[in-house]
């Protein structure tokens, strides 16, 4: 499959910050369990904890008069930074990078008395990246039998050098930065200015920029503050569920349409599940509501500052359950009050805004995205925020060559909106009778190109696409009741139904252009772009216009090309020679390839033109070229190139045969061993019989 959804590009600065935040969260989020464990141990066993235990909390002296070391200090000093460093190094250069990153981080840990979370976030990825570069120097040049010796000693030597550099250099720099940032926070707290941070934090949350702030600055500083004071207000600057809860409550009372109907469910998911992303679309529908979020955030922070309250460790996800679990022993009143007051202020401001709105009921979430693009002149700010959801609405569709088996929801951290969306869709797909279809969630940073369908928030689609270029992408604006879920269910049904054309070569338009397969027919379940469903012709058969889709002269067993572009030209020339297309269509085949690769897997590529090029198709045709030695196709080996030009569904019959063959290793082997064109044609005919 190949994705066609192309989200509208954001500014480079915004995308850059999002990517940076995603990378930071990719180091933190997999280790949240360790943070929670440390937080619980701290809350229970430190001197100010619920069950003070000197030997565990690390205070007082033992029977011999020696200070107790405890496990609270070692966990935050060694365990957590090394886990972060290993995760960061592994993200860059697999396990080898993780090991070198962890070694390097020991240098910055030993070089200072402060927890080196920022140092770990630097040294971990740096160790992985530099080790990768060093390995590339002698890649392929090591004599057989010496690989293990070279690999082990190079990692050990380089890790030791980085550890020394961290000890004598980076630890000092990070310590100065930490002290400076701590001084800034202290200044804000002492002068009553900390609530002003909501002016930046709340909009950043809605724009998916919060991870760079939260995991890059607030969490490291909060942990340092928690060690010194037993708690930190910084953990609740971003995690307080109150501001979002107030907005959802306002929609419950004063909203309209699907927004009002869906708000109660969204409120439960947000407040109890801790998935803050659920309220973002409600703000994007009416951007002025960001004032409600800011007002609620400022109120919550001010309450925490006045009552001197905080958490002992990060609350992740931002559920009220997680918040209360990490609340310091003396801070329950202040924390609960901060959530209640933040909710109240946010609710009041949002209620005034919604009541004063002149909207006549068109704030239905399921229809908002599709309407905003067409209403740029009336609500340009909202339209620009939601254009990602319409990305690909005019795309050419996606060629499906196998049943949909693996669907992933991707978000910034892989723990919030993606988990909720995956749960909703998983239930829908099970109810449709396809319990074997796997629906999972993942952080964008952890995606790989093994999925059939990828679902992301509209603002994150552009970042997910490069990692999953062979998948169908759906962009949604609402993770709870998006109409796209029904489109995905129909795609699953059509692609997994025995005998459905969509199982092997249908074209399904992703995102908003995806159409239910049932709208076509039982034998042709989806359409190619705007093409309507008509009966498909057989192999070497005659279509309505008297033109065969696949003829003997369009099958070449030994292609002459040696690279991708030449192969596209060769496949396109066969279509040209038959009069099926004009030369502009061949140009469009190259344009399509530059946009998204048509590599399908199993040594197969299916180059075809863009949707705009369909006017250059005279009649449906398919060409097949075999390259026994294989050619490079964007880093993938391709032995079979199938040129496609389709009007209506005339070409789907042969695409069905192609897909069935290339999902069967035995049939691929027969195709590789075929010595005549007739064998190839006969093979396709048998598959479709």
Secondary structure, 3 states (H helix, E strand, C coil): CCCCCCCCCCCHHHHHHHHHHHHHHHHHHHHHHHHHHHHHHHHHHCCCCCCCCHHHHCCCECCCCCECCCCHHHHHHHHHHHHHHHHHHHHHHHHHHHHHHHHHHHHHHHCCCCCCHHHHHHHHHHHHHHHHHHHHHCCCCCCCCCHHHHHHHHHHHHHHHHHHHHHHHHHHHHHHHHHHHHHHHHHHHHCCCHHHHHHHHHHHHHCCCHHHHHHHHHHHHHHHHHHHHCCEHHHHHHHCCHHHHHHHHHHHHHCCHHHHHHHHHHHHHHHCCCCHHHHHHHHHHCHHHHHHHHHHHHHHHHHHHHHCCCECCCCCCCCHHHHHHCECCCCHHHHHHHHHHHHHHHHHHHHHHHHHCCCCCCCCHHHHHHHHHHCCCCCHHHHHHHHHHHCCCCCCCEECCCCCCEEEEEECCCCCHHHHHHHHHHHHHHHCCCCCCEEEEEEHHHCCCCCCEEEEECCCHHHHHCCCCCCEEEEECCCCCCCHHHHHHHHHHHHHCCCCHHHHCCEECCHHHCCCHHHCCCCCCCCCCCCCCCCCCCCCCCCCCCCCCCCHHHEECCCCCCEHHHHHHHHHHHHHHCCCECHHHHHHHHHHHHHCCCEEECCEECCECCHHHHHHECCCEEEEEEEEEEEEECCEEEEEEEEEECCCCCCHHHHHHHHHHHCCHHHHHHHHHCCCHHHHHHHHHHHHC
